[in-house]
């Protein structure tokens, strides 16, 4: 089962979108090879934050809404900007024991391991939407 199918199944189970609208969006994304997530936004079927929470459930990681976080510039700069933009990842909190990363793909273990090695701190991955990460980087 691919990501879109898992997302469709979870949205169906959670009943956060009218089933007929969800079915139409899923069919449209499949037939026209459109991004299902993007289509859900364009159709106005779900908000960025609500979808973020659902996708975080799929990844089995916590969700973070970066608009609600105060991020120190020093922490934000821990991940080089070119990496942050290319990989959709932001450091948003650092403690003595861990570095919290907002990631659009928290399943990217290679990135997590590389950053863990570079920072010499364990990484705690959170899911953040692509739009939220891009907004924070700009």
Buried (B, 14 or more C-beta within 10 A) or exposed (E): EEBBEEBBEBBBEEEBBEEEBBEBBBEEBEEEEEEBBEBBBEBEBBEBBBBBBBBBBBBEBBBBBBEEBEBEEEBBEBBEEEBBBEBBBBBBBBEEEBBBBBBBBBBBEEBBEBBBEEBEBEBBBBBBBBBBBBEBBE
